[in-house]
Amino acid sequence: RRYLQPRVDHLVRRLRVPAIIGGSTSGATRKINENYLEGLDTLLLSPSATDDSLTDRYRTSRSGRQVQLFWRTVAPDGLQAPAMQRAIEAARMTIPTTVPSASMKALAVYDTNNTANQNLSRLLGIPDPVTYRIDDKSSREAAIKAVIDVAPRFIAPFGTGEFVTFGGGDAAESMLGAIESGWKEPAYRPWYILPEGNRTNFR
């Protein structure tokens, strides 16, 4: 909150912009829309907030009417989950019969800090997901170990930034990189099926 509110206030109360592009996550977008724009006519336009319930959020405008002032340009979780299910099934159909059937398991992995990730995991219906906190090194390491121990054929990471490109703070490499480095199953490598991702540094 200490980071979001000053920036939003600068945009809408000082610069008086008619629209804000953001936030980058569903959680930040919800906070901005519900807490910092009440009574204003500022449009909130997000390219990456996917939580379905955001579409139903109305707020009070300057005139006192309840209006919808949130738009998104990315598919919500309710549309992404069925697409991911079809992608996993299509991938399963391409696996050679020489690969053990036990390796056909799909595993969901997500950061519990992100409410959209939890929602997408629930919609996708993959049992026993591996969860972690991106801001907790020991939690990340435990999740990486759990994924390697399960050795699933398909990994569905929710949160591209958290899983693929995170490398700041005390993290030496991304979770994807750590899983690839520590992979022990000699018969196959995992497939990663992501719901979205605008990052390009998949090194």
N, C-alpha and C positions, 0 to 999 in steps of 0.2 A: 504493500500500500504506500509506503513512504516514497517509492520510486514512481508509481503510476500517477498518483493524484497531482503532484506538482507539474508533471508533464502535460496531463490533460488540462489542468487549469490554465497553464501557459497558452495552450492552443485555443481553448474555447472562451476564456475570459479576458485574456490579453490580446491575442491575435484575432479572435472572433472568426475562426475558420468555419465554413459551412459544413465540412465533413472531415472525418478522421479515418485514415486507413490503418486498421489494426483492430484488436491486438493480434499478436502472432499465435496465441494459444486461446483455447476456449475459456479457460479460467480467467485470464487477463481481460478478455473481451467481455465476459459476464460482469466482472467488477466495474469496468468502465461504464458499461451500459446501465447497470442498475444503481451504481453509487455516485458517479461523477457527472452524469449528463442529465439528471432529473431536472425537469423544468426548462430544458433547452431544446432547440430545434436542430441540433447538430446531428448529422447522419453519421453512423458508425458503419464502416465498410471493411469487412475482414476477408483477406485472401486465404486464410488458413484455419479459422475457427470452425470446427466440425460438429460440435455438440448439437444434437437435434433440437433440444429444448430451447436453444437460443432463438430459433425462428419464431417461437411463440411469445417472446418477450416484448411487451409494450411498455412505454413510459409516458409520463405527462409532458406535453409540449408547453411552450410559452403561453399558448392560449388556454391551457388547462385541459385539452383533449387527450385521450389515451390513443397514442399513435405508435405505429411500428417504424422505428428509425434505425433498424439494423438490417443490413443486407450482407450476404456472403457471396463469394465467387467460386467457392470450392464445394464439392459434393458433401452433404452431411453424413454422419456415421450410418444413418439408416439406409443410405444408398451404397456406401462403401462396403459395409459388411457383406451383403449378398454378392457383390462383385469379388470380394476376397474369397468367399466360399467357393465360387465358381473357379477362381484362379487356382485354389488349392486342389480342387477335384480334377481340373484339367492337368495340373502338374502330376498328380498321382497316376493318371492314365498313361503318362509318358515314361514312367519308371520301368526299367527293364525287369523282367521276372527273376533275374539272377540276384536282385537285391532282396535281402530277407524281409518278409512281410512285417516283422516287428519294427522295421525302420520306417514304416509309413506314418508314424505318429507325427502330428502337428502340435507345435507348442507356441502358445502366446506369451509374449514378454513385454512388460510395460512398467513405466514409472508411475507410482501411485500419487505423485504430486499433481499429475495431469488428469483432471476429471474426464476429459474426452477419451483418454486411453482406456479408462475403466469402462466407460460406456460402450466403446467399440468392442472390447473384449467380451462384454456381456452379450452384445448383439451377435457376435460371431459364434458364440457357443462352444469355444474350445475349452474343455475341462482342465482344471488344475493349472492355471497360468502361473508363470514365474514373475513375481513382482519385485520391485526394488525402489529405492529412493535415489534419484540422481545426485542429490546433495550429500549422500552418505557413502563414503568409500567402501566400508565393510559390507554394506547392503549390496552395492554393485558387484563386489567380488563374490559374494555368496550367490547372487543371481547368475553370474558367469559360470561358476562351478556347477550350479544346478543344471544349466542348459547343457554343459559338456557331459555331465553324468547321464542325463536322459538320452542324449545323442539323437534328437528327433530328426526325421527326414526333412521336415518343413518347419521353419521358424517364422512366426508372424510378429515382427516387432512393431509396436504402436508408439510412434514418436520418433521420426527419423533423426531429428537433431540429437535427442537423448541417446539413441541406440547406435547411430552410425558415426556421427561427427563430433560427439562430445569429447573434448580433450583439454578442457580448462581446469583450473584449480589443481587438485591433487590427482587428477586422472592422467596417466601417461599415454593412454590410447583409448580409442573408442571401444565400446562393448563388443561390437562386431569384430573388430580387430583382435581383441583378447580371446573371443570364442574361436576364431579361425586359428590363432596361434596355439591354442591349447587343445584343439580337436583331437580326439583319441581313436575314433572309429575308423578303421582302415578300409572298410568296404565302400564308403560313400562320403561325400561332403554335403552339408545342409543346403537347402534352397531357402532364400530369404524372400518372403512375399510381404511387401509393405503396402499400406493403404494409400500413402501419399508421400511426397518428399520433393522439395524444391532445392535440396542441397546437391552440389555437384562435386564436392571433394570426397568421393568414395575411394580413397586411396587404397 
